[in-house]
Amino acid sequence: MLYIIFLTFALAVNALTVHNPPVDGSGGAAPSKPKCHHRVSKHDEYASYPSVQSNSQPMPIGWESGLKNQVTYSTIQPLSASSIVPEVNPNLDFFIIGDWGQPNERQSQVAKVMSDLAYMTKPDFVLSVGDNFYATNETKHDGVLSTNDSKWNDFWLKVYQGFTQSIPWYSVLGNHDWLGDPQSQIEYSRLNPTKWVMPNYFWERTVKLGQHEVAFIMIDTNYLVYSTMEIRPIMLNNFQRAGWTDGNQTVKMHLDWIEGALQRHLDKKYVFVVGHHFLGTCKPVGHMVELQALLDKYQPTAYLYGHHHTLQATSRGKTQYIQSGAGSVMEDSCPDHDGWALGQTNGFVHASVTEASIVFNFWDYTGKIVHTVNA
């Protein structure tokens, strides 16, 4: 009799454990979505760049170099293929924002528009295309210096509220992030995998879209740009910590990884390459010229990026170039820009993807659509 009571109790606890929904980081359940959208789920796949040289703790199982494992949002543990039952997602929605980590009135206004739009459209995630944290008069340092840096709260969590804080932010680094401790943003991802997702400097993700798959190739463009320039000692030191010390050989290694990723995803319905530095809309610098050649060769669906603090768009062949670098700071559009451009404003991009089409809507800080790209 005691055995039956104990077995019944154990089964009840196990049921609660299996079906407990992912939490939003505040202790409550993440809000449900009225339509079948993607989170980081057991249907998503990751692969990462060769391991970063660091004194920090090793990354969790599934994020080691060269592995591609299917992971869950709540546990970051590998699942066997037999446990996977792919869901059919009729559409995929996400926001694209870059150069947002400068607290000011415009950042707050853009964040408010994002939150309001997210309440209606229920995006699956936010793509953060770099320059996530700037220096200010109070903080003095660019980037973040640790996983406990006050900027995580003051520049991000307190600013982007509502639904935009209940979904993950898939991130790459910008040049300002490399002027802090870039490894801390990877470590923060390990500690907060339901909010900040950046398992390495180079990584991939695939998601289901109807009967097809969509690939996101997340890349770090900083060495491609700054290895050809005289740079600040802190960035040089961070490159060395990452094992990027041999100039053209490191450039080749980065470009080879990117080309390999493009080749791996030739069978995907859509392929999005996500980086920080511009191509297409503005004249490329440094070894970004070689990256441009790769994109021209493989013709991914889009290259998504920031760096220049404007909203811009153009196309080359079948590839759309979507620039969203106006999250909190602004400047004139590139003098040599190609395609549509809007400078001296702030905003972000909303992407809506179906099996039949892709729509990129450019939103400004007042809540107005200022441009649309249909792909």
MOKA-V638242 format. One record per residue. N is the residue number from 1. PHI is phi in whole degrees, 0 to 359 (none if undefined). PSI is psi in degrees with one decimal (999 if undefined). NEAR is the number of other ideal C-beta (glycine too) atoms within 8 Angstrom. Layout:
BEGIN
N:PHI:PSI:NEAR
N:PHI:PSI:NEAR
END
This chain:
BEGIN
1:none:-45.9:4
2:299:-37.5:5
3:298:-42.3:6
4:297:-42.8:7
5:298:-44.5:8
6:297:-42.7:8
7:296:-42.2:8
8:299:-43.4:8
9:297:-42.6:8
10:296:-41.7:8
11:296:-37.9:8
12:295:-43.8:8
13:297:-42.5:8
14:298:-40.3:8
15:297:-42.1:8
16:297:-38.8:8
17:293:-43.7:7
18:292:-38.7:6
19:260:3.6:6
20:294:125.5:6
21:288:157.0:6
22:298:145.7:9
23:265:160.2:11
24:269:8.4:11
25:97:-14.5:8
26:255:1.8:5
27:104:-14.2:4
28:260:168.1:6
29:287:143.5:7
30:295:142.0:10
31:297:144.2:7
32:283:157.8:4
33:247:138.7:7
34:288:-18.3:4
35:238:163.3:7
36:279:90.9:7
37:252:166.3:12
38:268:138.0:11
39:247:-172.4:10
40:286:107.2:11
41:231:-176.7:9
42:291:-3.3:9
43:264:-3.4:10
44:264:150.7:12
45:236:146.0:9
46:233:148.9:14
47:218:146.5:9
48:234:166.7:14
49:288:156.3:9
50:311:144.3:5
51:310:142.5:7
52:280:138.4:11
53:279:116.5:6
54:202:157.3:7
55:270:0.4:2
56:285:172.2:5
57:294:150.8:4
58:297:152.3:4
59:290:156.9:10
60:295:163.2:8
61:306:135.7:8
62:100:-10.7:12
63:243:11.4:12
64:288:166.8:10
65:298:137.2:7
66:76:-3.9:6
67:267:149.8:9
68:232:105.2:6
69:238:148.9:10
70:272:129.7:12
71:233:155.4:14
72:261:155.9:10
73:293:-39.1:12
74:275:-27.4:8
75:242:-19.6:6
76:50:49.3:12
77:239:143.9:9
78:294:145.3:8
79:246:147.9:11
80:286:151.3:6
81:300:-31.3:6
82:291:-17.6:4
83:270:0.7:7
84:261:125.4:10
85:238:96.4:4
86:301:135.1:6
87:269:158.9:8
88:257:114.7:8
89:257:118.4:12
90:288:-23.5:8
91:207:168.0:10
92:221:126.3:14
93:237:138.9:12
94:204:158.0:12
95:259:151.0:15
96:235:121.4:14
97:216:139.5:15
98:223:162.7:17
99:55:47.2:16
100:256:-10.9:12
101:275:47.4:14
102:230:98.3:11
103:300:119.8:10
104:197:179.3:8
105:297:-40.1:5
106:294:-39.2:11
107:301:-43.7:14
108:295:-37.7:10
109:292:-42.8:11
110:297:-43.2:17
111:299:-37.8:12
112:294:-43.1:8
113:297:-42.4:15
114:301:-45.3:15
115:296:-43.3:13
116:296:-43.9:10
117:293:-39.3:12
118:297:-35.1:14
119:300:-33.9:9
120:272:-40.9:6
121:263:-15.7:9
122:51:63.9:12
123:296:156.5:14
124:279:-31.9:11
125:193:171.2:14
126:248:133.3:15
127:264:116.2:14
128:261:115.7:12
129:262:23.7:17
130:106:170.3:17
131:54:59.2:16
132:282:-26.2:14
133:215:120.3:14
134:261:168.8:10
135:281:150.5:8
136:227:173.2:8
137:299:-28.6:4
138:275:-42.7:4
139:271:-28.7:8
140:72:-37.2:6
141:262:145.5:8
142:282:164.7:9
143:60:-156.8:15
144:239:156.5:14
145:256:-12.8:8
146:195:175.8:7
147:286:-11.7:9
148:255:7.4:5
149:305:137.3:11
150:297:-18.9:7
151:297:-29.6:11
152:304:-41.5:12
153:278:-50.5:8
154:287:-33.2:9
155:263:-17.4:11
156:232:-68.3:12
157:298:-37.8:7
158:281:-16.9:7
159:267:-47.3:11
160:264:102.3:10
161:251:180.0:8
162:66:-139.3:9
163:295:-27.8:11
164:291:-12.9:14
165:260:-3.4:11
166:262:-2.1:8
167:241:156.9:12
168:286:152.2:12
169:252:112.9:11
170:270:122.7:13
171:231:149.5:14
172:233:170.8:15
173:259:145.9:14
174:255:177.8:16
175:298:-35.7:13
176:293:-30.0:14
177:292:-31.4:16
178:284:-8.7:14
179:268:2.9:13
180:249:-128.6:14
181:242:94.1:9
182:299:-31.5:13
183:298:-27.2:12
184:295:-30.1:14
185:287:-31.4:15
186:290:-42.9:14
187:296:-38.7:11
188:298:-36.5:13
189:298:-39.2:13
190:295:-37.6:13
191:278:-25.0:7
192:227:60.7:9
193:291:-12.8:11
194:273:-7.6:12
195:242:-52.9:9
196:244:116.0:11
197:243:105.6:12
198:206:76.5:14
199:293:-18.1:11
200:195:178.2:12
201:289:-33.1:11
202:235:128.0:12
203:201:167.8:12
204:229:157.0:15
205:214:139.9:11
206:237:144.7:11
207:226:157.6:13
208:278:141.4:12
209:221:102.0:14
210:60:-125.2:9
211:266:8.8:4
212:241:179.0:10
213:234:149.5:10
214:240:134.0:15
215:249:139.9:14
216:241:118.8:12
217:253:108.6:14
218:262:120.7:13
219:232:155.5:11
220:256:117.3:11
221:263:1.1:13
222:294:-42.3:13
223:291:-32.7:13
224:300:-32.8:14
225:272:-50.5:14
226:268:-7.7:12
227:291:-14.9:13
228:262:3.7:7
229:235:163.0:7
230:280:121.4:2
231:239:165.6:7
232:294:145.5:6
233:306:-36.0:6
234:294:-37.7:7
235:291:-41.9:13
236:300:-43.6:9
237:297:-40.2:8
238:293:-37.9:13
239:300:-42.8:13
240:295:-39.9:9
241:299:-33.4:10
242:281:-5.1:12
243:87:13.8:7
244:261:86.6:9
245:234:-8.3:7
246:246:36.4:6
247:55:-117.1:7
248:298:-29.2:6
249:293:-39.1:7
250:292:-41.0:12
251:303:-46.4:13
252:299:-41.6:8
253:299:-42.8:8
254:295:-46.7:13
255:294:-36.6:13
256:296:-40.3:8
257:296:-44.1:11
258:297:-44.5:14
259:296:-40.0:10
260:299:-40.6:8
261:295:-41.9:13
262:298:-39.3:14
263:292:-38.6:8
264:297:-26.2:8
265:250:22.2:13
266:298:-24.5:7
267:272:-0.8:4
268:280:151.0:11
269:298:-48.1:7
270:227:146.6:12
271:229:119.5:12
272:251:123.3:13
273:261:130.2:13
274:238:118.6:14
275:220:-170.8:15
276:257:-46.2:16
277:274:153.2:13
278:282:151.8:14
279:215:157.7:13
280:79:-66.8:14
281:284:-28.7:15
282:229:157.6:12
283:294:127.5:5
284:291:153.0:11
285:235:156.7:7
286:58:-138.2:11
287:277:7.1:12
288:296:-20.5:14
289:299:-41.7:8
290:292:-35.3:10
291:295:-39.5:15
292:301:-40.8:11
293:297:-38.1:8
294:294:-42.8:12
295:293:-36.0:14
296:295:-35.6:10
297:288:-44.8:6
298:262:-14.8:11
299:51:59.3:8
300:296:168.3:13
301:299:-45.2:10
302:201:152.5:14
303:248:124.6:15
304:246:131.0:13
305:196:179.8:19
306:219:-116.9:18
307:75:-62.8:13
308:282:133.2:13
309:274:62.7:10
310:217:174.8:17
311:250:123.4:16
312:213:159.6:16
313:204:143.4:16
314:202:-174.5:12
315:214:153.0:10
316:224:113.7:8
317:62:-126.2:6
318:268:-0.7:5
319:262:127.3:14
320:272:139.4:13
321:247:111.7:16
322:245:111.0:14
323:257:120.9:15
324:228:76.9:17
325:245:25.3:16
326:241:39.0:17
327:291:-30.3:15
328:212:-21.1:14
329:239:163.2:12
330:213:158.9:10
331:200:176.9:8
332:293:154.3:6
333:293:160.7:10
334:303:133.4:12
335:297:-25.4:5
336:254:26.8:6
337:293:152.4:11
338:242:134.0:6
339:92:-153.7:11
340:275:142.7:7
341:209:143.9:12
342:222:109.0:13
343:261:176.5:10
344:53:42.8:7
345:209:173.4:12
346:233:152.6:13
347:172:-161.8:14
348:204:-179.6:14
349:236:138.0:15
350:250:122.6:14
351:253:130.4:14
352:238:118.5:11
353:241:129.0:12
354:234:176.0:11
355:295:-22.6:8
356:264:-26.9:3
357:198:168.2:7
358:228:135.1:13
359:237:125.5:10
360:253:114.2:15
361:257:126.8:11
362:266:118.6:16
363:253:137.9:14
364:263:179.4:13
365:289:-11.9:10
366:270:-4.9:6
367:90:26.2:8
368:245:138.4:6
369:283:119.9:7
370:257:-11.9:10
371:193:149.7:10
372:226:135.6:8
373:242:124.3:10
374:256:126.1:7
375:233:999:9
END
